[in-house]
Amino acid sequence: MRKKVRRTYTREFKGEAVRLANESSLPMAQVARQLGIHRNMLANWRKELVQLGDKAFPGDSVVPAAENELEKLRQEVMLLRQERDVLKKALAIISREQV
């Protein structure tokens, strides 16, 4: 038996989908179909946005482990680049002194 995977949508996607449905001259069902979601889902997002405003679609405040790892690696790359640049400058200075 195949396990069903639940799709998740970002806050930005939900907001943009609702904006598109509100501004479009197309029926909400057709907008939902074009976005690859069910019309009831889009209707629920619209209802939530109207009721809660900016507090709609809170999502998880927990950052996935992969994003944490990516941020650590980016910081490490930045540090290594700085160290590389310092070593290049030191090598240039040492090379000039020996000539």
A tleap script that builds the chain and sets N, CA, C and O, in Angstrom:
source leaprc.protein.ff14SB
mol = sequence {
  NMET ARG LYS LYS VAL ARG ARG THR TYR THR
  ARG GLU PHE LYS GLY GLU ALA VAL ARG LEU
  ALA ASN GLU SER SER LEU PRO MET ALA GLN
  VAL ALA ARG GLN LEU GLY ILE HIE ARG ASN
  MET LEU ALA ASN TRP ARG LYS GLU LEU VAL
  GLN LEU GLY ASP LYS ALA PHE PRO GLY ASP
  SER VAL VAL PRO ALA ALA GLU ASN GLU LEU
  GLU LYS LEU ARG GLN GLU VAL MET LEU LEU
  ARG GLN GLU ARG ASP VAL LEU LYS LYS ALA
  LEU ALA ILE ILE SER ARG GLU GLN CVAL
}
set mol.1.N position { 0.833 -1.181 0.000 }
set mol.1.CA position { 0.000 0.000 0.000 }
set mol.1.C position { 0.881 1.248 0.000 }
set mol.1.O position { 1.827 1.348 0.781 }
set mol.2.N position { 0.570 2.178 -0.862 }
set mol.2.CA position { 1.366 3.385 -1.026 }
set mol.2.C position { 0.948 4.449 -0.024 }
set mol.2.O position { -0.241 4.714 0.154 }
set mol.3.N position { 1.929 5.056 0.627 }
set mol.3.CA position { 1.651 6.092 1.612 }
set mol.3.C position { 1.380 7.409 0.894 }
set mol.3.O position { 2.135 7.801 0.004 }
set mol.4.N position { 0.315 8.083 1.275 }
set mol.4.CA position { -0.060 9.338 0.648 }
set mol.4.C position { 0.759 10.465 1.263 }
set mol.4.O position { 0.834 10.594 2.485 }
set mol.5.N position { 1.369 11.275 0.414 }
set mol.5.CA position { 2.191 12.386 0.871 }
set mol.5.C position { 1.345 13.653 0.896 }
set mol.5.O position { 0.704 14.008 -0.093 }
set mol.6.N position { 1.354 14.314 2.020 }
set mol.6.CA position { 0.594 15.555 2.161 }
set mol.6.C position { 1.448 16.723 1.691 }
set mol.6.O position { 2.559 16.925 2.181 }
set mol.7.N position { 0.931 17.481 0.748 }
set mol.7.CA position { 1.665 18.628 0.232 }
set mol.7.C position { 1.485 19.826 1.156 }
set mol.7.O position { 0.423 20.016 1.749 }
set mol.8.N position { 2.518 20.616 1.267 }
set mol.8.CA position { 2.435 21.836 2.065 }
set mol.8.C position { 2.708 23.028 1.156 }
set mol.8.O position { 3.421 22.920 0.159 }
set mol.9.N position { 2.134 24.145 1.516 }
set mol.9.CA position { 2.265 25.352 0.722 }
set mol.9.C position { 2.786 26.480 1.606 }
set mol.9.O position { 2.435 26.572 2.782 }
set mol.10.N position { 3.608 27.318 1.038 }
set mol.10.CA position { 4.162 28.436 1.794 }
set mol.10.C position { 3.111 29.516 1.981 }
set mol.10.O position { 2.102 29.564 1.279 }
set mol.11.N position { 3.376 30.371 2.938 }
set mol.11.CA position { 2.490 31.495 3.205 }
set mol.11.C position { 2.392 32.390 1.963 }
set mol.11.O position { 1.317 32.886 1.627 }
set mol.12.N position { 3.520 32.585 1.296 }
set mol.12.CA position { 3.546 33.431 0.103 }
set mol.12.C position { 2.685 32.837 -1.012 }
set mol.12.O position { 1.956 33.556 -1.696 }
set mol.13.N position { 2.779 31.517 -1.186 }
set mol.13.CA position { 1.980 30.861 -2.223 }
set mol.13.C position { 0.496 31.039 -1.942 }
set mol.13.O position { -0.277 31.369 -2.842 }
set mol.14.N position { 0.098 30.820 -0.692 }
set mol.14.CA position { -1.310 30.946 -0.331 }
set mol.14.C position { -1.810 32.371 -0.559 }
set mol.14.O position { -2.883 32.577 -1.128 }
set mol.15.N position { -1.029 33.345 -0.113 }
set mol.15.CA position { -1.420 34.738 -0.290 }
set mol.15.C position { -1.528 35.119 -1.751 }
set mol.15.O position { -2.467 35.802 -2.158 }
set mol.16.N position { -0.559 34.672 -2.541 }
set mol.16.CA position { -0.571 34.970 -3.972 }
set mol.16.C position { -1.742 34.275 -4.664 }
set mol.16.O position { -2.350 34.847 -5.569 }
set mol.17.N position { -2.061 33.064 -4.254 }
set mol.17.CA position { -3.189 32.340 -4.836 }
set mol.17.C position { -4.495 33.067 -4.554 }
set mol.17.O position { -5.337 33.203 -5.441 }
set mol.18.N position { -4.666 33.534 -3.329 }
set mol.18.CA position { -5.882 34.266 -2.971 }
set mol.18.C position { -5.950 35.582 -3.744 }
set mol.18.O position { -7.011 35.959 -4.242 }
set mol.19.N position { -4.818 36.279 -3.843 }
set mol.19.CA position { -4.789 37.539 -4.591 }
set mol.19.C position { -5.168 37.313 -6.052 }
set mol.19.O position { -5.937 38.078 -6.633 }
set mol.20.N position { -4.616 36.251 -6.633 }
set mol.20.CA position { -4.911 35.917 -8.019 }
set mol.20.C position { -6.397 35.601 -8.203 }
set mol.20.O position { -7.017 36.037 -9.173 }
set mol.21.N position { -6.953 34.848 -7.271 }
set mol.21.CA position { -8.380 34.495 -7.358 }
set mol.21.C position { -9.254 35.736 -7.223 }
set mol.21.O position { -10.274 35.855 -7.900 }
set mol.22.N position { -8.859 36.658 -6.356 }
set mol.22.CA position { -9.652 37.878 -6.151 }
set mol.22.C position { -9.571 38.819 -7.348 }
set mol.22.O position { -10.568 39.445 -7.709 }
set mol.23.N position { -8.410 38.924 -7.959 }
set mol.23.CA position { -8.220 39.891 -9.041 }
set mol.23.C position { -8.566 39.340 -10.424 }
set mol.23.O position { -8.752 40.102 -11.373 }
set mol.24.N position { -8.651 38.025 -10.533 }
set mol.24.CA position { -8.905 37.408 -11.824 }
set mol.24.C position { -10.384 37.463 -12.181 }
set mol.24.O position { -11.255 37.438 -11.310 }
set mol.25.N position { -10.642 37.539 -13.461 }
set mol.25.CA position { -12.035 37.494 -13.924 }
set mol.25.C position { -12.505 36.046 -14.081 }
set mol.25.O position { -13.675 35.791 -14.367 }
set mol.26.N position { -11.575 35.100 -13.890 }
set mol.26.CA position { -11.905 33.680 -14.010 }
set mol.26.C position { -12.597 33.188 -12.750 }
set mol.26.O position { -12.401 33.754 -11.675 }
set mol.27.N position { -13.403 32.142 -12.868 }
set mol.27.CA position { -14.017 31.541 -11.673 }
set mol.27.C position { -12.936 30.975 -10.745 }
set mol.27.O position { -11.870 30.556 -11.196 }
set mol.28.N position { -13.229 30.970 -9.449 }
set mol.28.CA position { -12.263 30.493 -8.468 }
set mol.28.C position { -11.867 29.043 -8.744 }
set mol.28.O position { -10.710 28.674 -8.544 }
set mol.29.N position { -12.795 28.231 -9.192 }
set mol.29.CA position { -12.498 26.827 -9.490 }
set mol.29.C position { -11.448 26.717 -10.593 }
set mol.29.O position { -10.574 25.853 -10.532 }
set mol.30.N position { -11.528 27.580 -11.591 }
set mol.30.CA position { -10.567 27.532 -12.690 }
set mol.30.C position { -9.189 28.027 -12.235 }
set mol.30.O position { -8.167 27.473 -12.642 }
set mol.31.N position { -9.159 29.057 -11.404 }
set mol.31.CA position { -7.884 29.546 -10.867 }
set mol.31.C position { -7.233 28.440 -10.037 }
set mol.31.O position { -6.032 28.197 -10.152 }
set mol.32.N position { -8.025 27.777 -9.206 }
set mol.32.CA position { -7.511 26.695 -8.374 }
set mol.32.C position { -6.954 25.562 -9.238 }
set mol.32.O position { -5.888 25.017 -8.953 }
set mol.33.N position { -7.681 25.222 -10.285 }
set mol.33.CA position { -7.234 24.163 -11.188 }
set mol.33.C position { -5.898 24.533 -11.828 }
set mol.33.O position { -5.011 23.686 -11.937 }
set mol.34.N position { -5.746 25.782 -12.251 }
set mol.34.CA position { -4.499 26.235 -12.866 }
set mol.34.C position { -3.331 26.181 -11.882 }
set mol.34.O position { -2.187 25.956 -12.276 }
set mol.35.N position { -3.629 26.387 -10.609 }
set mol.35.CA position { -2.590 26.339 -9.583 }
set mol.35.C position { -2.321 24.918 -9.100 }
set mol.35.O position { -1.356 24.678 -8.374 }
set mol.36.N position { -3.162 23.991 -9.497 }
set mol.36.CA position { -2.970 22.600 -9.098 }
set mol.36.C position { -3.463 22.293 -7.699 }
set mol.36.O position { -2.952 21.392 -7.034 }
set mol.37.N position { -4.466 23.050 -7.252 }
set mol.37.CA position { -5.042 22.817 -5.927 }
set mol.37.C position { -6.552 22.665 -6.077 }
set mol.37.O position { -7.114 22.983 -7.125 }
set mol.38.N position { -7.200 22.181 -5.029 }
set mol.38.CA position { -8.649 22.010 -5.037 }
set mol.38.C position { -9.314 23.351 -4.740 }
set mol.38.O position { -8.788 24.156 -3.971 }
set mol.39.N position { -10.461 23.583 -5.350 }
set mol.39.CA position { -11.140 24.869 -5.177 }
set mol.39.C position { -11.531 25.122 -3.726 }
set mol.39.O position { -11.540 26.267 -3.276 }
set mol.40.N position { -11.853 24.060 -2.993 }
set mol.40.CA position { -12.201 24.229 -1.576 }
set mol.40.C position { -11.007 24.722 -0.767 }
set mol.40.O position { -11.166 25.496 0.177 }
set mol.41.N position { -9.817 24.273 -1.138 }
set mol.41.CA position { -8.613 24.715 -0.448 }
set mol.41.C position { -8.422 26.218 -0.662 }
set mol.41.O position { -8.121 26.954 0.278 }
set mol.42.N position { -8.597 26.656 -1.891 }
set mol.42.CA position { -8.457 28.077 -2.202 }
set mol.42.C position { -9.529 28.888 -1.474 }
set mol.42.O position { -9.249 29.974 -0.967 }
set mol.43.N position { -10.740 28.368 -1.421 }
set mol.43.CA position { -11.827 29.053 -0.705 }
set mol.43.C position { -11.509 29.158 0.788 }
set mol.43.O position { -11.772 30.186 1.412 }
set mol.44.N position { -10.943 28.093 1.355 }
set mol.44.CA position { -10.565 28.126 2.771 }
set mol.44.C position { -9.460 29.141 3.025 }
set mol.44.O position { -9.480 29.845 4.035 }
set mol.45.N position { -8.502 29.220 2.117 }
set mol.45.CA position { -7.413 30.193 2.261 }
set mol.45.C position { -7.969 31.613 2.202 }
set mol.45.O position { -7.561 32.481 2.973 }
set mol.46.N position { -8.897 31.840 1.286 }
set mol.46.CA position { -9.501 33.174 1.151 }
set mol.46.C position { -10.245 33.538 2.433 }
set mol.46.O position { -10.124 34.653 2.942 }
set mol.47.N position { -11.012 32.585 2.943 }
set mol.47.CA position { -11.788 32.808 4.168 }
set mol.47.C position { -10.851 33.115 5.342 }
set mol.47.O position { -11.110 34.025 6.129 }
set mol.48.N position { -9.768 32.352 5.451 }
set mol.48.CA position { -8.808 32.565 6.534 }
set mol.48.C position { -8.152 33.936 6.421 }
set mol.48.O position { -7.953 34.616 7.427 }
set mol.49.N position { -7.819 34.338 5.210 }
set mol.49.CA position { -7.179 35.638 5.005 }
set mol.49.C position { -8.127 36.775 5.358 }
set mol.49.O position { -7.701 37.776 5.935 }
set mol.50.N position { -9.409 36.635 5.020 }
set mol.50.CA position { -10.390 37.666 5.345 }
set mol.50.C position { -10.585 37.753 6.856 }
set mol.50.O position { -10.678 38.851 7.405 }
set mol.51.N position { -10.646 36.613 7.530 }
set mol.51.CA position { -10.909 36.595 8.968 }
set mol.51.C position { -9.702 37.036 9.795 }
set mol.51.O position { -9.850 37.773 10.769 }
set mol.52.N position { -8.498 36.581 9.403 }
set mol.52.CA position { -7.325 36.806 10.241 }
set mol.52.C position { -6.363 37.878 9.723 }
set mol.52.O position { -5.491 38.332 10.464 }
set mol.53.N position { -6.509 38.276 8.497 }
set mol.53.CA position { -5.641 39.315 7.945 }
set mol.53.C position { -4.180 38.880 7.927 }
set mol.53.O position { -3.849 37.820 7.395 }
set mol.54.N position { -3.305 39.703 8.511 }
set mol.54.CA position { -1.861 39.421 8.510 }
set mol.54.C position { -1.498 38.180 9.322 }
set mol.54.O position { -0.430 37.600 9.125 }
set mol.55.N position { -2.370 37.776 10.224 }
set mol.55.CA position { -2.074 36.607 11.052 }
set mol.55.C position { -2.463 35.292 10.373 }
set mol.55.O position { -2.280 34.218 10.946 }
set mol.56.N position { -2.991 35.375 9.170 }
set mol.56.CA position { -3.382 34.176 8.427 }
set mol.56.C position { -2.149 33.406 7.997 }
set mol.56.O position { -1.087 33.994 7.792 }
set mol.57.N position { -2.279 32.133 7.865 }
set mol.57.CA position { -1.230 31.227 7.398 }
set mol.57.C position { 0.038 31.311 8.258 }
set mol.57.O position { 1.109 31.617 7.735 }
set mol.58.N position { -0.063 31.050 9.546 }
set mol.58.CA position { 1.130 31.171 10.383 }
set mol.58.C position { 2.208 30.155 10.037 }
set mol.58.O position { 3.397 30.459 10.141 }
set mol.59.N position { 1.817 28.963 9.631 }
set mol.59.CA position { 2.798 27.943 9.269 }
set mol.59.C position { 3.627 27.518 10.460 }
set mol.59.O position { 3.340 27.878 11.601 }
set mol.60.N position { 4.653 26.750 10.178 }
set mol.60.CA position { 5.554 26.299 11.226 }
set mol.60.C position { 6.634 27.341 11.429 }
set mol.60.O position { 7.219 27.847 10.472 }
set mol.61.N position { 6.888 27.652 12.683 }
set mol.61.CA position { 7.987 28.572 12.967 }
set mol.61.C position { 9.298 27.815 13.075 }
set mol.61.O position { 10.362 28.419 13.211 }
set mol.62.N position { 9.221 26.504 13.015 }
set mol.62.CA position { 10.405 25.665 13.106 }
set mol.62.C position { 11.064 25.588 11.729 }
set mol.62.O position { 10.420 25.255 10.734 }
set mol.63.N position { 12.343 25.899 11.693 }
set mol.63.CA position { 13.090 25.842 10.444 }
set mol.63.C position { 13.574 24.408 10.248 }
set mol.63.O position { 14.168 23.834 11.161 }
set mol.64.N position { 13.335 23.826 9.090 }
set mol.64.CA position { 13.787 22.456 8.861 }
set mol.64.C position { 15.305 22.324 9.036 }
set mol.64.O position { 16.054 23.280 8.840 }
set mol.65.N position { 15.731 21.126 9.407 }
set mol.65.CA position { 17.144 20.867 9.660 }
set mol.65.C position { 18.000 21.160 8.433 }
set mol.65.O position { 19.128 21.634 8.566 }
set mol.66.N position { 17.486 20.890 7.264 }
set mol.66.CA position { 18.245 21.138 6.035 }
set mol.66.C position { 18.541 22.627 5.874 }
set mol.66.O position { 19.629 22.996 5.431 }
set mol.67.N position { 17.587 23.480 6.228 }
set mol.67.CA position { 17.819 24.922 6.117 }
set mol.67.C position { 18.847 25.386 7.134 }
set mol.67.O position { 19.669 26.253 6.837 }
set mol.68.N position { 18.806 24.813 8.341 }
set mol.68.CA position { 19.818 25.144 9.347 }
set mol.68.C position { 21.204 24.747 8.864 }
set mol.68.O position { 22.159 25.512 8.999 }
set mol.69.N position { 21.310 23.562 8.308 }
set mol.69.CA position { 22.594 23.075 7.795 }
set mol.69.C position { 23.083 23.961 6.659 }
set mol.69.O position { 24.272 24.267 6.578 }
set mol.70.N position { 22.183 24.370 5.792 }
set mol.70.CA position { 22.545 25.240 4.672 }
set mol.70.C position { 23.083 26.572 5.185 }
set mol.70.O position { 24.076 27.080 4.664 }
set mol.71.N position { 22.446 27.135 6.187 }
set mol.71.CA position { 22.906 28.404 6.750 }
set mol.71.C position { 24.292 28.259 7.379 }
set mol.71.O position { 25.140 29.134 7.209 }
set mol.72.N position { 24.527 27.168 8.098 }
set mol.72.CA position { 25.849 26.920 8.685 }
set mol.72.C position { 26.909 26.808 7.599 }
set mol.72.O position { 28.003 27.356 7.732 }
set mol.73.N position { 26.584 26.101 6.530 }
set mol.73.CA position { 27.544 25.935 5.437 }
set mol.73.C position { 27.830 27.259 4.740 }
set mol.73.O position { 28.968 27.512 4.344 }
set mol.74.N position { 26.835 28.092 4.586 }
set mol.74.CA position { 27.045 29.408 3.975 }
set mol.74.C position { 27.975 30.260 4.829 }
set mol.74.O position { 28.859 30.939 4.307 }
set mol.75.N position { 27.774 30.223 6.135 }
set mol.75.CA position { 28.645 30.974 7.036 }
set mol.75.C position { 30.077 30.447 6.966 }
set mol.75.O position { 31.031 31.225 6.971 }
set mol.76.N position { 30.222 29.125 6.903 }
set mol.76.CA position { 31.547 28.533 6.814 }
set mol.76.C position { 32.242 28.915 5.506 }
set mol.76.O position { 33.439 29.199 5.498 }
set mol.77.N position { 31.502 28.923 4.415 }
set mol.77.CA position { 32.062 29.328 3.126 }
set mol.77.C position { 32.536 30.774 3.192 }
set mol.77.O position { 33.614 31.096 2.692 }
set mol.78.N position { 31.740 31.646 3.804 }
set mol.78.CA position { 32.117 33.048 3.928 }
set mol.78.C position { 33.415 33.188 4.735 }
set mol.78.O position { 34.304 33.953 4.360 }
set mol.79.N position { 33.516 32.456 5.826 }
set mol.79.CA position { 34.718 32.499 6.652 }
set mol.79.C position { 35.929 31.985 5.888 }
set mol.79.O position { 37.003 32.584 5.950 }
set mol.80.N position { 35.764 30.886 5.171 }
set mol.80.CA position { 36.867 30.325 4.396 }
set mol.80.C position { 37.315 31.268 3.292 }
set mol.80.O position { 38.510 31.350 3.007 }
set mol.81.N position { 36.403 31.970 2.674 }
set mol.81.CA position { 36.769 32.945 1.644 }
set mol.81.C position { 37.569 34.092 2.247 }
set mol.81.O position { 38.542 34.555 1.651 }
set mol.82.N position { 37.164 34.546 3.419 }
set mol.82.CA position { 37.907 35.613 4.089 }
set mol.82.C position { 39.324 35.151 4.429 }
set mol.82.O position { 40.288 35.889 4.227 }
set mol.83.N position { 39.443 33.936 4.943 }
set mol.83.CA position { 40.765 33.394 5.281 }
set mol.83.C position { 41.624 33.262 4.022 }
set mol.83.O position { 42.814 33.574 4.049 }
set mol.84.N position { 41.031 32.806 2.932 }
set mol.84.CA position { 41.749 32.674 1.674 }
set mol.84.C position { 42.275 34.023 1.203 }
set mol.84.O position { 43.422 34.130 0.770 }
set mol.85.N position { 41.437 35.050 1.289 }
set mol.85.CA position { 41.844 36.376 0.850 }
set mol.85.C position { 42.999 36.913 1.694 }
set mol.85.O position { 43.921 37.533 1.163 }
set mol.86.N position { 42.954 36.680 2.993 }
set mol.86.CA position { 44.051 37.111 3.877 }
set mol.86.C position { 45.341 36.388 3.506 }
set mol.86.O position { 46.407 37.002 3.455 }
set mol.87.N position { 45.247 35.101 3.250 }
set mol.87.CA position { 46.440 34.333 2.879 }
set mol.87.C position { 47.007 34.800 1.539 }
set mol.87.O position { 48.225 34.852 1.371 }
set mol.88.N position { 46.161 35.134 0.606 }
set mol.88.CA position { 46.630 35.652 -0.685 }
set mol.88.C position { 47.396 36.955 -0.502 }
set mol.88.O position { 48.448 37.152 -1.111 }
set mol.89.N position { 46.869 37.843 0.336 }
set mol.89.CA position { 47.532 39.120 0.590 }
set mol.89.C position { 48.865 38.902 1.294 }
set mol.89.O position { 49.862 39.547 0.971 }
set mol.90.N position { 48.873 37.981 2.264 }
set mol.90.CA position { 50.123 37.687 2.981 }
set mol.90.C position { 51.158 37.119 2.026 }
set mol.90.O position { 52.330 37.483 2.112 }
set mol.91.N position { 50.764 36.251 1.130 }
set mol.91.CA position { 51.681 35.674 0.149 }
set mol.91.C position { 52.232 36.754 -0.774 }
set mol.91.O position { 53.415 36.729 -1.116 }
set mol.92.N position { 51.396 37.696 -1.179 }
set mol.92.CA position { 51.838 38.776 -2.041 }
set mol.92.C position { 52.869 39.644 -1.320 }
set mol.92.O position { 53.862 40.050 -1.923 }
set mol.93.N position { 52.644 39.929 -0.051 }
set mol.93.CA position { 53.583 40.738 0.736 }
set mol.93.C position { 54.914 40.022 0.903 }
set mol.93.O position { 55.974 40.624 0.731 }
set mol.94.N position { 54.860 38.746 1.237 }
set mol.94.CA position { 56.081 37.951 1.414 }
set mol.94.C position { 56.840 37.846 0.102 }
set mol.94.O position { 58.070 37.904 0.097 }
set mol.95.N position { 56.142 37.695 -0.991 }
set mol.95.CA position { 56.787 37.584 -2.298 }
set mol.95.C position { 57.513 38.880 -2.672 }
set mol.95.O position { 58.598 38.826 -3.251 }
set mol.96.N position { 56.940 40.032 -2.357 }
set mol.96.CA position { 57.569 41.319 -2.657 }
set mol.96.C position { 58.820 41.525 -1.816 }
set mol.96.O position { 59.801 42.088 -2.303 }
set mol.97.N position { 58.807 41.083 -0.565 }
set mol.97.CA position { 59.947 41.263 0.317 }
set mol.97.C position { 61.137 40.419 -0.111 }
set mol.97.O position { 62.277 40.816 0.128 }
set mol.98.N position { 60.910 39.274 -0.731 }
set mol.98.CA position { 61.985 38.376 -1.116 }
set mol.98.C position { 62.655 38.823 -2.420 }
set mol.98.O position { 63.763 38.378 -2.720 }
set mol.99.N position { 62.025 39.665 -3.174 }
set mol.99.CA position { 62.584 40.067 -4.469 }
set mol.99.C position { 63.558 41.191 -4.325 }
set mol.99.O position { 64.122 41.651 -5.318 }
savepdb mol mol.pdb
quit
